[in-house]
Amino acid sequence: MLRRSFLKGAGVVTVVVAGGAVWRACDQGVFSVGEGPAYEPWKDWRKDSNDGALALVRAAILAASPHNTQPWLFKVTNSSIELHIDTSRNVGALDPYLREQHIGLGCALENLMLAAAANGYQATSTLVPGKLAPIPAAPKPQLVARVDLAVGKPDASELYDAIPRRHTNRSAYNPRKPIPPEFAETLRHLASDLPDVRIFLFTAPADRNRLVEISSAANAEIYSDPQIRGDSDRWMRLRWSSVQKFRDGLTIDAFGLPPIATGVSKMMPLSMLRWAASRGAKTGYSDLMLNAPLIGILAVPDRYDQAHCLRAGRVWQRAHLLATARGLASRPCNEAVEIIDHEMALGKPSRAALLGEVMGDAAWQPTFVFYMGYPTLQAQASPRRPIENVLV
């Protein structure tokens, strides 16, 4: 279907007619979306019924992570699984205290806990306490959580069943289709068992407009920093060979573009692709956020408390899985929190109060912003490293 849609576009036909373009289209994976070794973990995560505790890790590696850095490592025994953070897999100045990296670890932990219940384990998680600090000069794995396993009864849930279908959707959402009240109410209570996390939801136009203003300003300032742009670009996998080699990072397939635009982008030389991106609409990101009928904020008592970050990640994973199970799309929009990290790292006055004003509760510190809605395009999977690469 993707191939037919691609070839129907007159502009693409022109490209294909040009000498060598058909070969380039194949070489760049235009007709191979979601295929190859980089995408196998999404398909075989429940293939081997004799995996034992490794089955839980197969689910965990399908979790969300910042820039798809997949910063997790696992030590597995028959009775426990240790979760370690690989601090070398960082996005540099964009996440100077590894706050978002720890949130990604929390996402993996949530998938692991869901898989434990579904596979007949009674799982108990213990988080390692601590405060976040700047990225270490000599990054090395650090233990962040331990999950002890005992025999239990299999208990699969709709969140567990949604694990292989959960993908970040960066396409436009339908602004005329509101979020069902019952879904919003369920979403609001997803953190009821984790008192260190609170979910704030905003559907009123005035609140969403203000959040978009804050996020847009933060986005412009953050990416005006050459160091942040460079650190972020390290995780861009714009060539099909890089996708299959590294099996991580952000790919053109996951940008949320229509199929024809995705195909054309894959065949563009890197210099042309960057030029085209620079000529895009300056309000494109704001427009995407405004189209979403719901914007949410996850808040914690202390955004630089390690355990709070892990719990916030667990709740974000729950929220994204719930949305997937109910036919909605989700996307992080974290610039309004990332600018707080950026200002702190540079010793500048913080704008943390801006989000606090919208939340209306100074006792909670925002640590993760997202939006949800009904998608106009299906989200594509992101590449994943194989399980043998994440075991210690």
C-alpha positions as CSV (number, residue, x, y, z in Angstrom):
1,M,0.0,0.0,0.0
2,L,2.8,2.4,0.9
3,R,4.5,1.6,-2.4
4,R,1.4,2.3,-4.4
5,S,0.8,5.6,-2.6
6,F,4.3,6.6,-3.2
7,L,4.2,5.9,-7.0
8,K,0.9,7.7,-7.4
9,G,2.5,11.1,-6.6
10,A,3.4,13.0,-9.8
11,G,6.4,14.6,-8.1
12,V,7.7,11.3,-7.0
13,V,7.2,9.9,-10.5
14,T,9.4,12.7,-11.8
15,V,12.1,11.7,-9.3
16,V,11.8,8.0,-10.1
17,V,12.1,8.7,-13.9
18,A,15.5,10.4,-13.2
19,G,18.5,8.2,-13.8
20,G,19.3,5.9,-10.9
21,A,16.4,7.0,-8.7
22,V,14.7,3.6,-8.5
23,W,17.9,2.1,-7.2
24,R,18.3,4.9,-4.7
25,A,14.7,4.5,-3.5
26,C,15.4,0.8,-2.7
27,D,18.8,1.6,-1.2
28,Q,17.2,4.2,1.1
29,G,14.4,1.9,2.3
30,V,11.6,3.8,0.6
31,F,9.8,0.5,0.0
32,S,10.9,-1.2,3.2
33,V,9.3,0.8,6.0
34,G,9.4,-1.1,9.3
35,E,11.4,-3.9,7.8
36,G,14.9,-5.3,8.4
37,P,16.8,-6.3,11.5
38,A,16.3,-2.9,13.2
39,Y,12.5,-3.6,13.5
40,E,12.5,-7.3,14.4
41,P,12.2,-6.6,18.2
42,W,8.7,-5.3,17.5
43,K,7.6,-8.5,15.8
44,D,9.3,-11.2,17.9
45,W,8.9,-9.8,21.4
46,R,6.5,-12.7,22.3
47,K,7.9,-15.3,19.9
48,D,9.7,-17.6,22.4
49,S,7.6,-18.9,25.2
50,N,10.7,-20.4,26.9
51,D,12.4,-17.1,27.4
52,G,11.5,-16.9,31.1
53,A,12.5,-13.6,32.6
54,L,14.1,-12.5,29.2
55,A,10.5,-12.1,27.9
56,L,10.1,-9.2,30.3
57,V,13.2,-7.5,28.8
58,R,11.9,-8.1,25.3
59,A,8.9,-6.0,26.3
60,A,11.0,-3.4,28.2
61,I,13.1,-2.5,25.1
62,L,10.0,-1.4,23.2
63,A,9.5,1.5,25.6
64,A,9.7,5.2,24.8
65,S,13.0,7.0,25.3
66,P,14.4,10.5,24.6
67,H,15.5,10.7,20.9
68,N,15.1,7.0,20.9
69,T,18.5,6.7,22.6
70,Q,17.4,3.4,24.4
71,P,19.6,4.1,27.5
72,W,18.9,0.9,29.3
73,L,20.8,-2.2,30.3
74,F,19.5,-5.2,32.1
75,K,21.0,-7.9,34.4
76,V,18.7,-10.9,34.4
77,T,18.5,-13.9,36.8
78,N,15.7,-16.3,37.4
79,S,14.5,-14.3,40.4
80,S,15.3,-10.7,39.6
81,I,16.1,-8.1,36.9
82,E,18.3,-5.2,37.5
83,L,17.7,-2.0,35.4
84,H,20.8,0.0,34.7
85,I,21.2,3.4,33.0
86,D,23.8,3.6,30.2
87,T,24.8,7.2,30.7
88,S,26.9,7.2,27.5
89,R,23.7,7.1,25.5
90,N,22.8,10.7,26.2
91,V,21.7,13.7,24.1
92,G,24.3,16.0,25.6
93,A,23.3,19.6,26.3
94,L,19.7,19.0,25.5
95,D,19.5,16.8,28.7
96,P,22.3,18.1,30.9
97,Y,21.2,16.3,34.0
98,L,19.9,13.1,32.4
99,R,16.5,13.9,33.6
100,E,14.8,12.8,30.4
101,Q,17.1,9.8,30.2
102,H,15.8,8.6,33.6
103,I,12.2,9.2,32.4
104,G,13.0,6.8,29.5
105,L,14.3,4.3,32.1
106,G,10.9,4.6,33.9
107,C,9.1,3.8,30.6
108,A,11.2,0.6,30.2
109,L,10.4,-0.3,33.8
110,E,6.7,0.1,33.3
111,N,6.8,-2.2,30.2
112,L,8.8,-4.7,32.2
113,M,6.2,-4.6,35.1
114,L,3.3,-5.1,32.7
115,A,5.1,-8.0,31.0
116,A,5.8,-9.6,34.4
117,A,2.2,-9.7,35.3
118,A,1.2,-11.0,31.9
119,N,3.8,-13.7,32.0
120,G,2.8,-15.0,35.4
121,Y,5.2,-13.2,37.7
122,Q,4.5,-11.3,40.9
123,A,6.9,-8.4,40.5
124,T,8.1,-6.0,43.1
125,S,10.2,-3.0,42.1
126,T,12.7,-1.1,44.2
127,L,14.1,2.2,43.0
128,V,17.6,3.4,43.8
129,P,17.4,6.8,45.6
130,G,19.5,9.7,44.5
131,K,19.7,13.2,43.0
132,L,20.4,13.9,39.3
133,A,23.8,15.4,38.5
134,P,25.5,16.7,35.3
135,I,26.5,14.1,32.8
136,P,29.6,12.3,34.1
137,A,32.9,12.9,32.3
138,A,33.5,9.2,32.1
139,P,30.0,7.7,31.5
140,K,29.3,4.2,32.8
141,P,26.3,2.1,33.7
142,Q,24.6,2.8,37.0
143,L,21.9,0.8,38.8
144,V,18.6,2.6,39.0
145,A,16.0,-0.1,39.9
146,R,15.7,-3.8,40.8
147,V,12.6,-5.9,40.1
148,D,12.3,-9.1,42.2
149,L,10.2,-11.9,40.7
150,A,8.1,-14.5,42.3
151,V,5.5,-17.0,40.9
152,G,2.1,-15.4,40.3
153,K,-0.9,-15.8,38.1
154,P,-0.8,-14.5,34.5
155,D,-2.7,-11.2,34.3
156,A,-2.5,-9.5,30.9
157,S,-4.0,-6.0,30.5
158,E,-5.0,-3.7,27.6
159,L,-1.8,-1.8,28.3
160,Y,0.4,-4.9,27.9
161,D,-1.4,-5.8,24.7
162,A,-0.7,-2.3,23.3
163,I,3.0,-2.5,23.8
164,P,3.9,-3.5,20.1
165,R,1.5,-0.9,18.7
166,R,2.7,2.1,20.8
167,H,4.6,4.5,18.6
168,T,5.2,8.3,18.9
169,N,2.9,9.9,16.3
170,R,4.4,13.2,15.0
171,S,1.8,13.7,12.3
172,A,-1.0,16.2,12.5
173,Y,-4.0,15.4,14.7
174,N,-7.6,16.0,14.0
175,P,-8.6,19.2,15.8
176,R,-12.3,18.6,15.2
177,K,-12.4,15.3,17.1
178,P,-12.4,15.9,20.9
179,I,-11.0,13.6,23.5
180,P,-13.8,11.5,25.1
181,P,-14.5,12.6,28.7
182,E,-14.2,9.0,29.9
183,F,-10.8,8.6,28.4
184,A,-9.6,11.9,30.0
185,E,-10.9,10.7,33.4
186,T,-9.1,7.4,33.1
187,L,-5.9,9.2,32.1
188,R,-6.2,11.5,35.0
189,H,-6.0,8.7,37.5
190,L,-3.2,6.6,35.9
191,A,-0.8,7.7,38.7
192,S,-3.1,6.8,41.6
193,D,-0.7,4.2,42.9
194,L,2.3,6.5,42.5
195,P,1.9,9.4,44.9
196,D,5.0,11.2,43.6
197,V,3.4,11.8,40.2
198,R,0.4,14.0,39.3
199,I,-1.2,14.4,35.9
200,F,-2.5,17.8,34.8
201,L,-4.7,17.8,31.7
202,F,-5.7,20.8,29.6
203,T,-8.4,20.9,27.0
204,A,-9.6,24.5,27.2
205,P,-8.3,26.7,24.3
206,A,-6.9,29.4,26.5
207,D,-4.8,26.9,28.5
208,R,-3.6,25.1,25.4
209,N,-2.7,28.4,23.6
210,R,-0.6,29.5,26.6
211,L,1.2,26.1,26.7
212,V,1.9,26.4,23.0
213,E,3.3,29.9,23.5
214,I,5.6,28.7,26.2
215,S,6.7,25.6,24.3
216,S,7.2,27.4,21.0
217,A,9.4,30.1,22.7
218,A,11.4,27.4,24.5
219,N,11.9,25.4,21.3
220,A,13.2,28.4,19.4
221,E,15.7,29.3,22.1
222,I,16.9,25.8,22.8
223,Y,17.6,25.0,19.2
224,S,19.4,28.3,18.6
225,D,22.2,26.8,20.7
226,P,24.8,25.2,18.4
227,Q,25.8,22.7,21.1
228,I,22.3,21.5,21.5
229,R,21.8,21.2,17.8
230,G,25.0,19.2,17.4
231,D,24.2,16.9,20.3
232,S,20.7,16.3,19.0
233,D,21.9,15.6,15.4
234,R,24.1,12.8,16.7
235,W,20.9,10.8,17.1
236,M,19.5,11.5,13.6
237,R,19.5,8.4,11.4
238,L,18.7,9.9,8.1
239,R,20.1,7.1,5.9
240,W,18.6,3.6,5.8
241,S,22.1,2.0,6.2
242,S,22.4,4.0,9.5
243,V,19.0,2.9,10.7
244,Q,19.9,-0.8,10.2
245,K,23.5,-0.4,11.6
246,F,22.7,1.6,14.8
247,R,19.1,0.5,15.4
248,D,18.3,3.6,17.5
249,G,17.7,7.3,17.1
250,L,15.2,9.4,15.1
251,T,14.4,8.3,11.5
252,I,12.6,9.9,8.6
253,D,9.9,7.2,8.7
254,A,9.0,8.4,12.3
255,F,8.9,12.1,11.3
256,G,5.1,12.0,10.8
257,L,5.2,13.0,7.1
258,P,2.8,11.7,4.5
259,P,4.0,8.7,2.6
260,I,5.0,10.6,-0.6
261,A,6.9,13.2,1.4
262,T,8.6,10.5,3.4
263,G,9.8,8.8,0.3
264,V,11.1,11.9,-1.3
265,S,12.9,12.9,1.9
266,K,14.6,9.5,2.1
267,M,16.1,10.0,-1.4
268,M,17.3,13.6,-0.8
269,P,21.0,14.2,-0.2
270,L,21.6,15.3,3.4
271,S,22.4,18.8,2.4
272,M,19.1,19.2,0.5
273,L,17.2,17.7,3.3
274,R,18.6,20.2,5.8
275,W,17.9,23.0,3.4
276,A,14.3,21.9,3.0
277,A,13.8,21.6,6.7
278,S,15.2,25.1,7.2
279,R,12.6,26.4,4.7
280,G,9.7,24.8,6.6
281,A,6.9,26.8,8.2
282,K,8.1,28.7,11.2
283,T,4.9,27.9,13.0
284,G,4.7,24.2,12.1
285,Y,5.4,22.9,15.5
286,S,3.0,25.3,17.2
287,D,0.3,24.3,14.7
288,L,0.8,20.7,15.4
289,M,0.4,21.3,19.2
290,L,-2.7,23.5,18.6
291,N,-4.4,20.8,16.6
292,A,-4.2,18.4,19.5
293,P,-7.3,18.7,21.7
294,L,-5.5,17.7,24.9
295,I,-2.1,18.8,26.3
296,G,-0.9,17.1,29.5
297,I,1.8,17.8,32.1
298,L,3.4,15.2,34.4
299,A,4.6,16.8,37.6
300,V,6.6,15.6,40.6
301,P,7.7,17.1,43.9
302,D,11.3,17.3,42.7
303,R,12.2,17.0,39.0
304,Y,15.8,16.3,39.8
305,D,15.0,13.4,42.2
306,Q,16.0,10.2,40.5
307,A,13.1,8.1,41.8
308,H,10.6,10.8,40.9
309,C,11.9,10.8,37.3
310,L,11.6,7.0,37.1
311,R,8.0,7.1,38.4
312,A,7.1,9.9,35.9
313,G,8.4,7.7,33.1
314,R,6.2,4.8,34.3
315,V,3.2,7.1,34.1
316,W,4.1,8.4,30.7
317,Q,4.4,4.9,29.4
318,R,1.0,4.0,30.9
319,A,-0.5,7.1,29.3
320,H,0.9,6.4,25.9
321,L,-0.1,2.7,26.0
322,L,-3.6,3.7,27.1
323,A,-3.9,6.1,24.3
324,T,-2.7,3.4,21.8
325,A,-5.2,0.9,23.2
326,R,-8.1,3.4,22.7
327,G,-7.2,4.5,19.2
328,L,-5.5,7.9,20.1
329,A,-2.1,9.2,19.3
330,S,0.5,10.8,21.6
331,R,3.7,12.8,21.3
332,P,6.0,14.4,23.8
333,C,6.5,18.2,23.6
334,N,9.1,18.7,26.3
335,E,10.8,22.0,25.3
336,A,9.1,23.9,28.1
337,V,10.8,21.7,30.7
338,E,14.1,21.3,28.7
339,I,14.6,25.0,28.8
340,I,14.5,24.8,32.6
341,D,17.4,22.3,32.5
342,H,19.2,24.5,30.0
343,E,18.9,27.6,32.1
344,M,20.0,25.8,35.2
345,A,23.1,24.4,33.4
346,L,24.0,27.9,32.2
347,G,23.3,29.5,35.5
348,K,20.5,31.7,34.1
349,P,17.3,32.7,35.8
350,S,14.7,29.9,35.5
351,R,11.4,30.2,33.7
352,A,10.0,27.2,35.7
353,A,7.2,29.5,37.0
354,L,5.6,29.8,33.5
355,L,4.3,26.2,33.5
356,G,3.5,26.4,37.2
357,E,1.2,29.3,36.5
358,V,-0.8,27.2,34.0
359,M,-0.9,24.3,36.4
360,G,-2.0,26.5,39.3
361,D,-0.3,24.4,41.9
362,A,3.2,25.5,43.1
363,A,3.7,22.3,45.1
364,W,4.3,20.3,41.9
365,Q,7.2,20.7,39.4
366,P,6.5,19.9,35.8
367,T,8.9,17.3,34.3
368,F,7.1,16.0,31.1
369,V,4.7,17.7,28.6
370,F,2.8,15.8,26.0
371,Y,-0.2,16.1,23.7
372,M,-2.8,13.7,22.5
373,G,-5.5,13.5,19.8
374,Y,-6.8,11.4,17.0
375,P,-4.2,11.0,14.3
376,T,-4.5,11.8,10.6
377,L,-1.7,9.3,9.7
378,Q,-0.5,6.0,11.2
379,A,2.7,6.3,13.2
380,Q,5.6,4.1,12.2
381,A,7.8,2.1,14.5
382,S,11.2,3.3,15.5
383,P,14.3,1.0,15.3
384,R,15.3,-1.1,18.3
385,R,18.6,-2.6,19.4
386,P,18.5,-6.4,19.9
387,I,18.2,-7.9,23.3
388,E,21.7,-9.3,23.3
389,N,23.0,-5.7,23.1
390,V,21.3,-4.6,26.3
391,L,22.2,-7.4,28.7
392,V,25.0,-7.2,31.3
